């Protein structure tokens, strides 16, 4: 009788476990991020989007990344997507029509939370923006190229412009890869130890403290005693002190942002 009762209890518990797994799986499916990257050089996106943590996220079905060749939407037989700037001047400009066509096609299939243009004159990308973007479901990243894109694209199709730094790249592909990587690694389940991402540099406008691993002594170079003490509170205190000190010495402007 006792065995039968245990089996019934186990069966009920296991059924609930399976139901929880199904629901949990559905939640992940519902919240799965989709990133569409628009570029004239899709080959540049192959390596950064198919290795390491991003590959792991894709394999776990936590994110979908689709790279679209803007040239596929060119309406001329030469697949030309750029033209000379009105008024003259050096450099070519990405035309409005093929970009409008690909964005319109994507928007007809789903709602997008942000349509981002990677531009040197956009808002400066930081950890706060990465955190915010990581909570979204559908994002389009438009990679700039040549002298830029027709201004009407920025005025009528783009919802946000982001720069990764005060310098100019040949194109926005590397910037898009950086933005994608920084977002994806924050998605729950992508990194095995999720607290690792939360303790990275810049999460509290502080640089991360120094880290050490075995051996404890190498060529006479030692590890701080507190890290070997096993005293969790003292270790956390030391790490916070080091974060503040490193930020003050290396990136003092970050501390001003906390004021």
Secondary structure, DSSP 8 states (H G I E B T S, - for coil): -HHHHHHHHHHHHHHHHHHHHHHHHHHHHHH-EEEEEEES-GGGGTTTTSSHHHHHHHHTTSEEEEEEEGGGG-SSTT---EEE-TT--SSEEE-HHHHHHHHHHHHTTS--SEEEEEEEEEEE--HHHHHHHTT-SEEEEEE-BTT-B-HHHHHHT-SEEEESSSS--SBSHHHHHHHHHHHHTTSTTTSSSHHHHHTSTTTTSS-------S-SEETTEE--HHHHS--HHHHHHHHHHHHHHHHHHH-HHHHHHH-
